[in-house]
Amino acid sequence: MAVRLGLIGAGRIGAVHAAAIRGSSRVSIAAIVDPRPSLASVFPANVPHYPDVSALISSGTIDAALVAAPTRHHHEIVETLVRGGIPTLCDKPCGLASGQVEAIAAAAATNSVPVRVAYWRRHVPALDDVRQRIHAGTFGDVYCAVTEQWDEWPPSAEFRDVRSSGGLAKDCGVHDFDLLRWLLGQEISAVAGFASTVRSQDPVPEDPEAASFAGAPERWDDRADEPRS
Ligand SMILES: NC(=O)c1ccc[n+]([C@@H]2O[C@H](COP(=O)([O-])OP(=O)(O)OC[C@H]3O[C@@H](n4cnc5c(N)ncnc54)[C@H](O)[C@@H]3O)[C@@H](O)[C@H]2O)c1
């Protein structure tokens, strides 16, 4: 029987997740939580729609949850799910501050509930190939690694709002920090960064982060728990 998933947040990335799940025999979207009144264009009318996560948990209709709500809500939603015993996959980042994520990790351990963050780049075969070759020493000692990311279109104003997402450098930058740690098998111990008004495009109207940002890990610690071979 397919795992019954509750989708929390059915916007841009929620629709991407839903499209990927559609047709799977192993997992299905059994319920949705989203305050938007009409999701009919994305989801069949027979998928039940709950007003909040507590109502979803009480319904007893799901086995696990996928959180794709705006970032500012993640820590509260995930903690509620974990305390309700629901295994959870949360889109990145899992919270806006490290203390929020540590609280989720503690709740997950206390309740013995699995929680994962959707760092999907770890599952890209080409990146896994690079990782394996770095760890095998194919490139020798790595002194410099550069990551970049971009979108086809500017994300929504809410996504770019620092109060909602933490800002692009945080909301999207977590991918780069996760990727560097995972690829190189080392822990970052210090970060240096600078903001610049140099950009290749006109700023997005009302974008609080019209300036570009560059950040770089300054120091690395070898990870004792992850041998490099
Ligand atoms: N893994 C990735 O590469 C990736 C890519 C894009 C977005 N994301 C993450 O996904 C999350 C959503 O981003 P998006 O671009 O889809 O945003 P979006 O604004 O398009 O969609 C968010 C949806 O959540 C709903 N929502 C708002 N408050 C809610 C609540 N309290 N409970 C449930 N639903 C609520 C909104 O009505 C909306 O439909 C963000 O955290 C973002 O960082 C991850």
Ligand as a Chemical Component Dictionary entry (heavy atoms), coordinates in Angstrom:
data_LIG
# 
_chem_comp.id                   LIG 
_chem_comp.type                 NON-POLYMER 
_chem_comp.pdbx_formal_charge   0 
_chem_comp.three_letter_code    LIG 
# 
loop_
_chem_comp_atom.comp_id 
_chem_comp_atom.atom_id 
_chem_comp_atom.alt_atom_id 
_chem_comp_atom.type_symbol 
_chem_comp_atom.charge 
_chem_comp_atom.model_Cartn_x 
_chem_comp_atom.model_Cartn_y 
_chem_comp_atom.model_Cartn_z 
_chem_comp_atom.pdbx_ordinal 
LIG N1  N1  N 0  14.491 22.306 -2.592 1  
LIG C1  C1  C 0  14.493 23.316 -3.467 2  
LIG O1  O1  O 0  15.338 23.387 -4.344 3  
LIG C2  C2  C 0  13.429 24.389 -3.338 4  
LIG C3  C3  C 0  13.053 25.123 -4.447 5  
LIG C4  C4  C 0  12.077 26.103 -4.301 6  
LIG C5  C5  C 0  11.510 26.336 -3.040 7  
LIG N2  N2  N 1  11.937 25.599 -1.964 8  
LIG C6  C6  C 0  11.393 25.847 -0.623 9  
LIG O2  O2  O 0  10.022 25.513 -0.617 10 
LIG C7  C7  C 0  9.322  26.406 0.257  11 
LIG C8  C8  C 0  8.138  27.011 -0.514 12 
LIG O3  O3  O 0  8.642  27.768 -1.601 13 
LIG P1  P1  P 0  7.699  28.117 -2.847 14 
LIG O4  O4  O 0  8.558  28.792 -3.858 15 
LIG O5  O5  O -1 6.912  26.923 -3.270 16 
LIG O6  O6  O 0  6.715  29.208 -2.190 17 
LIG P2  P2  P 0  5.242  29.609 -2.671 18 
LIG O7  O7  O 0  4.985  30.938 -2.050 19 
LIG O8  O8  O 0  5.080  29.458 -4.144 20 
LIG O9  O9  O 0  4.293  28.485 -2.001 21 
LIG C9  C9  C 0  4.078  28.400 -0.632 22 
LIG C10 C10 C 0  2.668  27.838 -0.414 23 
LIG O10 O10 O 0  2.491  27.626 0.998  24 
LIG C11 C11 C 0  1.211  28.126 1.360  25 
LIG N3  N3  N 0  1.225  28.485 2.778  26 
LIG C12 C12 C 0  1.437  29.686 3.360  27 
LIG N4  N4  N 0  1.374  29.580 4.709  28 
LIG C13 C13 C 0  1.135  28.272 4.974  29 
LIG C14 C14 C 0  0.947  27.532 6.171  30 
LIG N5  N5  N 0  1.031  28.123 7.377  31 
LIG N6  N6  N 0  0.691  26.200 6.093  32 
LIG C15 C15 C 0  0.618  25.592 4.886  33 
LIG N7  N7  N 0  0.786  26.244 3.710  34 
LIG C16 C16 C 0  1.045  27.566 3.755  35 
LIG C17 C17 C 0  0.962  29.292 0.431  36 
LIG O11 O11 O 0  -0.447 29.572 0.317  37 
LIG C18 C18 C 0  1.559  28.768 -0.879 38 
LIG O12 O12 O 0  0.597  28.048 -1.633 39 
LIG C19 C19 C 0  10.338 27.435 0.738  40 
LIG O13 O13 O 0  10.817 27.069 2.003  41 
LIG C20 C20 C 0  11.464 27.310 -0.258 42 
LIG O14 O14 O 0  12.736 27.612 0.286  43 
LIG C21 C21 C 0  12.860 24.630 -2.102 44 
# 
loop_
_chem_comp_bond.comp_id 
_chem_comp_bond.atom_id_1 
_chem_comp_bond.atom_id_2 
_chem_comp_bond.value_order 
_chem_comp_bond.pdbx_ordinal 
LIG N1  C1  SING 1  
LIG C1  O1  DOUB 2  
LIG C1  C2  SING 3  
LIG C2  C3  SING 4  
LIG C2  C21 DOUB 5  
LIG C3  C4  DOUB 6  
LIG C4  C5  SING 7  
LIG C5  N2  DOUB 8  
LIG N2  C6  SING 9  
LIG N2  C21 SING 10 
LIG C6  O2  SING 11 
LIG C6  C20 SING 12 
LIG O2  C7  SING 13 
LIG C7  C8  SING 14 
LIG C7  C19 SING 15 
LIG C8  O3  SING 16 
LIG O3  P1  SING 17 
LIG P1  O4  DOUB 18 
LIG P1  O5  SING 19 
LIG P1  O6  SING 20 
LIG O6  P2  SING 21 
LIG P2  O7  DOUB 22 
LIG P2  O8  SING 23 
LIG P2  O9  SING 24 
LIG O9  C9  SING 25 
LIG C9  C10 SING 26 
LIG C10 O10 SING 27 
LIG C10 C18 SING 28 
LIG O10 C11 SING 29 
LIG C11 N3  SING 30 
LIG C11 C17 SING 31 
LIG N3  C12 SING 32 
LIG N3  C16 SING 33 
LIG C12 N4  DOUB 34 
LIG N4  C13 SING 35 
LIG C13 C14 SING 36 
LIG C13 C16 DOUB 37 
LIG C14 N5  SING 38 
LIG C14 N6  DOUB 39 
LIG N6  C15 SING 40 
LIG C15 N7  DOUB 41 
LIG N7  C16 SING 42 
LIG C17 O11 SING 43 
LIG C17 C18 SING 44 
LIG C18 O12 SING 45 
LIG C19 O13 SING 46 
LIG C19 C20 SING 47 
LIG C20 O14 SING 48 
# 
